[in-house]
């Protein structure tokens, strides 16, 4: 029996498709402008190859910074239009400011407006097609879950927020059930005896196995899984999909066989990677401190008006291999903020001063930590260093928490650009999942992605 599968674009395929089609539409629009003899700003020919390549690079880089390729945002026309406008404005501005590589300014300045509108409208037309075609139900991946009833709620809720095109149609109970067994009402349940028929009737694209006790899988389901595998049907394990879609390690589902889930990145021991990372740290830290010196007069004025007290403060944090060090920051809270004891920083925390709120959201309070980077106590990218008090508390509650200390802490990291500020044990668990994902998949590409996302966080004023 052959099973008919619907067409589905994976996450990586959709991101590549968005980038390629953005560039294709822009170049097509420029080619269209060239059909009018009066338009002379940028010619679509071999002599202008460098200028065209530069335009493509600008669109790709700034599109990434301004979240044009964030799939959640790309599925909504309002956020898509806003991001296209911001991206195009920045691209055109930088394009005009690099006349050595880009064309010289035309005598008729109105041509720049035509150039701008061509980019905006061409990308917008393609994105409208994408939202109404690729994001439509006909391209959803239809998934059948095989799991224990007791775990289904947590499994489904986690995946339903990850990818709008990943739809769990229903589930099959992998355990023996009886009339007295607990039933799950939030998702359609199919009978184990109808496993193969369900896949054909529901046009299932993938079977997701999330049984945390493989010995408990009933023989009927186990036999059908083997049969599907032999027929080349796609069967995947839950934690693999969880990591792929959410980009974090599902430590809440990791049991005694934890060693299967932590084959840490070879980059952690790669001498060349470590050398380049240290060189990157030194270069960025030096530039950051020079930038901070330029801002010192403005920061001093803001501190005198809205902070009223010492400009700097230091605090003990836990570093690599659990060694403590003192972190240096610009003060953002009132003096003696913890006179009543140590506690989490909350959203809209009353202890944060007016100027301190600005420093946090703009990330300027982190500038003194470039000194810690130059001293080798921190890196630019890595898990954020936590205070010993919280480390002791969290390591007793959250499994594998101390694992985040096997690399240097960082000014920014995968957790910082992927989730909100940690102000509870639940938030700390989420941050740890992202930190472990970074340690597990650490690479130059992931570091570059974090750098771009950090720029987005700063530009969109999302710091906390």
C-alpha positions as CSV (number, residue, x, y, z in Angstrom):
1,X,0.0,0.0,0.0
2,X,1.3,3.5,-1.0
3,X,0.4,6.4,1.2
4,X,-0.4,9.7,-0.4
5,X,1.3,12.6,1.3
6,X,0.5,16.3,0.9
7,X,3.1,18.8,-0.2
8,X,4.8,20.4,2.7
9,X,7.7,22.8,3.0
10,X,10.0,22.2,5.9
11,X,11.1,25.2,8.1
12,X,14.6,25.4,6.5
13,X,13.0,25.1,3.0
14,X,10.6,28.0,3.7
15,X,13.4,30.2,4.9
16,X,15.5,29.5,1.8
17,X,12.4,30.0,-0.4
18,X,11.7,33.4,1.2
19,X,15.3,34.6,0.7
20,X,15.6,33.4,-2.9
21,X,12.2,34.7,-4.0
22,X,12.8,38.1,-2.3
23,X,16.0,38.5,-4.3
24,X,14.4,37.2,-7.5
25,X,11.4,39.6,-7.2
26,X,13.7,42.6,-6.5
27,X,15.9,41.9,-9.5
28,X,12.9,41.3,-11.6
29,X,11.5,44.7,-10.6
30,X,14.8,46.4,-11.4
31,X,14.9,44.7,-14.8
32,X,11.4,46.1,-15.3
33,X,12.6,49.6,-14.4
34,X,15.3,49.2,-17.0
35,X,12.7,48.9,-19.7
36,X,12.1,52.6,-19.4
37,X,14.9,54.5,-21.0
38,X,14.6,57.4,-18.6
39,X,15.6,55.3,-15.6
40,X,19.4,55.3,-15.3
41,X,20.2,54.9,-11.6
42,X,21.0,51.1,-11.7
43,X,21.3,49.1,-14.9
44,X,20.6,45.4,-15.1
45,X,23.6,44.3,-17.0
46,X,27.0,42.6,-16.5
47,X,28.8,46.0,-16.0
48,X,26.8,46.5,-12.8
49,X,27.3,43.0,-11.4
50,X,29.1,44.3,-8.3
51,X,26.3,46.8,-7.6
52,X,23.6,44.1,-8.0
53,X,25.5,41.7,-5.8
54,X,25.9,44.4,-3.1
55,X,22.1,45.1,-3.3
56,X,21.4,41.4,-2.8
57,X,23.8,41.2,0.2
58,X,22.2,44.3,1.8
59,X,18.7,42.8,1.4
60,X,19.7,39.5,2.9
61,X,21.6,41.0,5.9
62,X,19.1,43.7,6.8
63,X,16.2,41.4,6.1
64,X,17.6,39.1,8.7
65,X,18.2,41.9,11.2
66,X,14.7,43.3,10.8
67,X,13.1,39.8,11.0
68,X,11.9,39.5,7.5
69,X,12.7,35.8,7.6
70,X,11.1,35.1,11.0
71,X,8.4,32.5,9.9
72,X,6.0,33.5,12.7
73,X,6.1,37.1,11.6
74,X,6.3,36.3,7.9
75,X,2.9,34.6,8.2
76,X,1.2,37.9,9.1
77,X,0.7,40.6,6.5
78,X,0.8,43.5,9.0
79,X,4.2,42.6,10.5
80,X,5.5,41.6,7.1
81,X,4.6,45.0,5.6
82,X,6.3,46.9,8.5
83,X,9.4,44.8,8.3
84,X,9.6,45.2,4.5
85,X,9.3,49.0,4.9
86,X,12.0,49.1,7.6
87,X,14.3,46.8,5.7
88,X,14.0,48.6,2.4
89,X,14.6,52.0,4.0
90,X,17.8,50.7,5.6
91,X,18.9,49.0,2.4
92,X,18.4,52.1,0.2
93,X,20.1,54.3,2.8
94,X,23.2,52.1,3.0
95,X,23.1,51.6,-0.8
96,X,23.2,55.4,-1.3
97,X,26.1,55.7,1.3
98,X,28.4,53.3,-0.6
99,X,28.8,55.0,-4.0
100,X,32.1,53.3,-4.6
101,X,30.4,49.9,-4.9
102,X,26.9,51.1,-5.8
103,X,25.9,53.4,-8.6
104,X,26.4,57.2,-8.3
105,X,23.4,59.3,-7.5
106,X,21.3,60.1,-10.5
107,X,20.7,63.7,-11.6
108,X,16.9,63.2,-11.3
109,X,16.5,62.3,-7.6
110,X,13.0,61.0,-8.3
111,X,14.7,57.8,-9.6
112,X,15.7,56.9,-6.1
113,X,12.0,57.0,-5.1
114,X,11.2,54.6,-8.1
115,X,14.1,52.4,-6.9
116,X,12.7,52.3,-3.3
117,X,9.1,51.6,-4.4
118,X,10.3,48.9,-6.8
119,X,11.9,47.0,-3.9
120,X,9.0,47.5,-1.5
121,X,6.3,46.5,-4.0
122,X,8.2,43.5,-5.5
123,X,8.8,41.9,-2.1
124,X,5.3,42.8,-0.9
125,X,3.7,41.1,-3.9
126,X,5.7,37.9,-3.3
127,X,5.0,37.9,0.4
128,X,1.3,38.3,-0.2
129,X,1.4,35.2,-2.5
130,X,3.5,33.4,0.2
131,X,0.9,34.1,3.0
132,X,-2.1,33.1,0.9
133,X,-0.5,30.1,-0.8
134,X,2.4,28.5,1.0
135,X,0.9,29.3,4.4
136,X,-2.5,27.9,3.5
137,X,-3.8,24.6,4.9
138,X,-3.0,22.7,1.7
139,X,0.7,22.9,2.6
140,X,0.4,22.0,6.3
141,X,2.4,19.0,7.5
142,X,-0.2,16.6,9.0
143,X,1.2,14.7,11.9
144,X,0.0,11.6,13.9
145,X,1.3,11.4,17.4
146,X,2.0,8.0,19.1
147,X,2.3,8.6,22.8
148,X,1.1,7.9,26.3
149,X,-2.2,9.7,27.2
150,X,-0.6,11.2,30.3
151,X,2.0,13.1,28.4
152,X,0.0,14.3,25.4
153,X,-1.1,17.7,26.8
154,X,2.5,18.9,27.4
155,X,3.7,17.5,24.1
156,X,1.0,19.1,21.9
157,X,1.1,22.5,23.7
158,X,4.8,22.8,23.1
159,X,4.7,22.0,19.4
160,X,1.5,24.0,18.6
161,X,3.3,27.3,19.3
162,X,6.4,26.5,17.2
163,X,5.4,26.3,13.6
164,X,2.0,27.3,12.2
165,X,2.4,24.7,9.4
166,X,3.0,21.8,11.7
167,X,-0.4,20.4,12.6
168,X,-0.9,17.4,14.9
169,X,-4.1,15.8,13.6
170,X,-4.6,13.3,16.4
171,X,-2.9,10.6,18.5
172,X,-2.8,6.9,19.1
173,X,-2.4,5.7,22.6
174,X,0.9,3.6,22.8
175,X,-0.2,1.9,26.0
176,X,-2.8,-0.7,26.8
177,X,-6.1,1.1,27.6
178,X,-9.3,0.0,29.4
179,X,-12.7,1.5,29.9
180,X,-11.5,3.1,33.1
181,X,-8.4,4.6,31.6
182,X,-8.0,8.4,31.6
183,X,-9.1,10.0,28.2
184,X,-7.5,13.1,26.6
185,X,-10.2,15.4,25.2
186,X,-8.0,18.1,23.6
187,X,-7.0,16.0,20.6
188,X,-8.7,13.4,18.5
189,X,-7.8,9.8,19.4
190,X,-7.6,7.1,16.8
191,X,-7.8,3.4,17.6
192,X,-4.5,1.4,17.5
193,X,-6.2,-1.3,15.3
194,X,-6.9,1.5,12.7
195,X,-3.3,2.8,12.6
196,X,-2.5,2.1,8.9
197,X,-5.9,3.1,7.7
198,X,-5.8,6.4,9.7
199,X,-2.5,7.4,7.9
200,X,-4.2,6.9,4.5
201,X,-7.5,8.5,5.3
202,X,-6.1,11.5,7.2
203,X,-3.3,12.1,4.6
204,X,-0.7,11.9,7.4
205,X,2.8,13.2,6.4
206,X,4.7,12.0,9.4
207,X,4.4,9.9,12.5
208,X,5.8,11.3,15.7
209,X,6.7,8.8,18.4
210,X,6.7,10.3,21.9
211,X,6.6,7.3,24.1
212,X,8.9,7.7,27.1
213,X,8.7,4.0,28.0
214,X,9.4,2.1,24.8
215,X,8.9,-1.2,26.5
216,X,5.3,-0.2,27.2
217,X,4.4,0.3,23.5
218,X,1.7,-2.3,22.7
219,X,2.7,-5.0,20.2
220,X,0.0,-3.9,17.6
221,X,1.4,-0.3,17.4
222,X,5.0,-1.5,17.5
223,X,4.3,-3.9,14.6
224,X,2.7,-1.2,12.5
225,X,5.6,1.3,13.2
226,X,8.0,-1.3,11.8
227,X,5.8,-1.9,8.8
228,X,5.7,1.8,8.1
229,X,9.4,2.1,8.5
230,X,10.0,-0.7,6.0
231,X,7.7,1.1,3.5
232,X,9.8,4.2,3.8
233,X,7.2,6.2,5.7
234,X,8.6,9.1,7.8
235,X,8.8,8.3,11.5
236,X,10.5,10.6,13.9
237,X,11.2,10.7,17.7
238,X,9.7,13.6,19.6
239,X,12.8,15.1,21.1
240,X,14.4,15.3,17.7
241,X,11.4,17.3,16.3
242,X,11.3,19.4,19.5
243,X,14.9,20.5,19.0
244,X,14.4,21.1,15.3
245,X,11.3,23.3,15.6
246,X,11.9,25.0,18.9
247,X,15.7,25.2,18.9
248,X,16.0,24.1,22.5
249,X,16.8,20.9,24.3
250,X,13.7,19.3,25.9
251,X,15.4,18.4,29.2
252,X,12.0,18.0,30.9
253,X,11.6,14.8,28.8
254,X,15.1,13.5,29.3
255,X,15.4,10.5,31.6
256,X,18.1,8.1,32.7
257,X,19.4,7.8,29.2
258,X,20.3,11.5,29.2
259,X,23.7,10.9,27.5
260,X,21.8,10.3,24.3
261,X,20.7,13.9,24.2
262,X,24.0,15.6,24.9
263,X,26.5,14.9,22.1
264,X,27.9,18.4,22.6
265,X,29.3,20.4,19.6
266,X,32.8,19.6,18.5
267,X,33.4,23.3,18.4
268,X,33.8,23.2,22.2
269,X,37.1,21.5,21.7
270,X,37.9,22.8,18.2
271,X,41.1,24.9,18.6
272,X,40.5,26.9,15.4
273,X,36.9,27.8,16.4
274,X,38.1,28.8,19.9
275,X,40.9,31.0,18.3
276,X,38.4,32.8,16.0
277,X,35.9,33.2,18.9
278,X,38.6,34.7,21.1
279,X,39.7,37.0,18.3
280,X,36.1,38.0,17.7
281,X,35.7,38.7,21.5
282,X,38.7,41.0,21.6
283,X,37.8,42.9,18.5
284,X,34.1,43.5,19.5
285,X,35.1,44.2,23.1
286,X,37.6,46.9,22.0
287,X,35.1,48.5,19.6
288,X,32.4,48.3,22.3
289,X,34.5,50.1,24.9
290,X,35.5,52.8,22.4
291,X,31.8,53.3,21.7
292,X,31.1,53.4,25.4
293,X,33.7,56.2,25.9
294,X,31.9,58.3,23.3
295,X,28.6,57.9,25.2
296,X,30.1,58.6,28.6
297,X,29.1,62.3,28.8
298,X,25.5,61.5,27.9
299,X,25.4,58.5,30.3
300,X,26.8,60.7,33.1
301,X,24.0,63.3,32.5
302,X,21.3,60.6,32.4
303,X,22.7,59.0,35.5
304,X,22.7,62.3,37.4
305,X,19.1,63.1,36.4
306,X,17.4,59.7,36.4
307,X,19.6,57.4,38.5
308,X,21.1,59.6,41.3
309,X,23.9,57.5,42.7
310,X,26.9,55.5,41.6
311,X,27.3,54.9,37.9
312,X,28.8,51.5,38.1
313,X,28.2,48.4,40.2
314,X,29.8,45.0,40.4
315,X,28.3,41.7,41.4
316,X,29.6,38.1,41.9
317,X,28.5,35.7,39.1
318,X,29.3,32.1,38.3
319,X,31.6,31.6,35.3
320,X,33.1,28.8,33.3
321,X,33.6,25.6,35.3
322,X,31.6,27.2,38.1
323,X,34.4,29.6,39.0
324,X,33.1,32.9,40.5
325,X,34.0,36.3,39.1
326,X,32.8,39.8,39.5
327,X,30.8,41.3,36.7
328,X,30.8,45.0,35.9
329,X,27.7,46.8,34.8
330,X,26.1,50.3,34.7
331,X,23.7,50.6,37.7
332,X,20.1,50.3,36.7
333,X,18.4,49.9,40.1
334,X,18.0,52.1,43.1
335,X,20.8,52.0,45.7
336,X,20.4,49.1,48.1
337,X,17.9,47.5,45.9
338,X,18.2,44.2,47.8
339,X,18.0,45.5,51.3
340,X,15.1,43.1,51.9
341,X,17.0,40.1,50.5
342,X,17.9,38.5,47.1
343,X,15.0,38.2,44.7
344,X,14.3,37.9,41.0
345,X,14.2,41.0,38.8
346,X,10.6,41.3,37.5
347,X,9.0,43.0,34.5
348,X,8.2,46.6,35.4
349,X,10.3,46.1,38.6
350,X,9.9,49.2,40.8
351,X,13.5,49.0,41.8
352,X,14.6,49.9,38.3
353,X,15.2,53.6,37.9
354,X,13.8,55.7,35.0
355,X,17.3,56.0,33.4
356,X,18.0,52.4,34.3
357,X,15.0,51.2,32.3
358,X,16.5,53.0,29.2
359,X,19.9,51.4,29.8
360,X,18.4,48.0,30.1
361,X,16.1,48.2,27.0
362,X,18.9,49.6,24.9
363,X,21.5,47.1,26.4
364,X,23.8,50.0,27.2
365,X,24.1,48.8,30.8
366,X,26.1,45.8,29.4
367,X,29.0,48.0,28.0
368,X,31.3,47.7,31.1
369,X,31.2,43.9,30.7
370,X,33.5,44.3,27.6
371,X,36.2,44.6,30.3
372,X,35.2,41.1,31.6
373,X,35.5,39.9,28.0
374,X,39.0,41.3,27.5
375,X,40.0,39.7,30.8
376,X,38.8,36.3,29.5
377,X,36.1,35.9,32.2
378,X,33.4,36.2,29.6
379,X,32.8,35.8,25.9
380,X,30.6,37.9,23.6
381,X,28.3,34.9,23.0
382,X,27.4,32.3,25.6
383,X,24.9,31.6,28.5
384,X,24.3,34.7,30.7
385,X,26.2,34.4,34.0
386,X,24.0,33.9,37.0
387,X,24.4,34.8,40.6
388,X,25.7,32.0,43.0
389,X,22.5,32.3,45.1
390,X,20.3,31.5,42.1
391,X,22.7,28.9,40.7
392,X,22.5,27.0,44.0
393,X,18.8,27.2,44.1
394,X,18.2,26.3,40.5
395,X,20.7,23.4,40.3
396,X,18.7,21.7,43.1
397,X,15.5,22.0,41.2
398,X,16.4,21.8,37.5
399,X,18.3,18.8,36.2
400,X,21.5,19.5,34.2
401,X,21.5,23.2,35.2
402,X,25.3,23.1,36.0
403,X,25.9,21.9,32.5
404,X,25.6,25.5,31.2
405,X,28.9,26.3,33.0
406,X,31.1,24.1,30.7
407,X,31.7,27.2,28.5
408,X,32.3,30.8,29.2
409,X,29.3,33.0,30.0
410,X,28.4,35.7,27.4
411,X,27.1,39.2,27.0
412,X,24.4,37.8,24.7
413,X,23.3,34.3,23.9
414,X,20.8,32.0,22.3
415,X,18.5,32.2,25.3
416,X,18.7,36.0,25.4
417,X,17.6,36.4,21.7
418,X,15.0,33.6,21.8
419,X,13.0,34.1,25.0
420,X,12.0,36.7,27.6
421,X,13.9,37.8,30.7
422,X,14.1,35.0,33.3
423,X,12.1,36.0,36.4
424,X,11.0,32.6,37.7
425,X,12.0,28.9,37.9
426,X,9.9,28.2,34.8
427,X,11.7,30.9,32.9
428,X,15.0,29.6,34.1
429,X,14.1,26.1,32.8
430,X,13.3,27.6,29.4
431,X,16.5,29.6,29.3
432,X,18.5,26.4,30.2
433,X,16.9,24.6,27.3
434,X,18.1,27.3,24.9
435,X,21.6,27.4,26.6
436,X,22.0,23.7,26.2
437,X,20.9,23.9,22.6
438,X,23.6,26.5,22.0
439,X,26.3,24.3,23.7
440,X,25.1,21.3,21.7
441,X,25.0,23.0,18.3
442,X,27.7,25.7,18.8
443,X,29.2,26.9,15.5
444,X,30.2,30.0,13.6
445,X,26.9,30.1,11.8
446,X,24.9,29.9,15.1
447,X,27.2,32.7,16.6
448,X,26.5,34.8,13.5
449,X,22.7,34.2,13.9
450,X,22.8,35.3,17.6
451,X,24.8,38.4,16.6
452,X,22.2,39.4,14.0
453,X,19.3,38.6,16.4
454,X,21.0,40.7,19.1
455,X,21.1,43.7,16.7
456,X,17.4,43.2,16.1
457,X,16.8,43.2,19.9
458,X,18.7,46.4,20.3
459,X,17.1,48.1,17.3
460,X,13.6,47.1,18.3
461,X,14.4,48.2,21.9
462,X,13.5,44.8,23.5
463,X,16.1,44.6,26.1
464,X,15.0,43.9,29.7
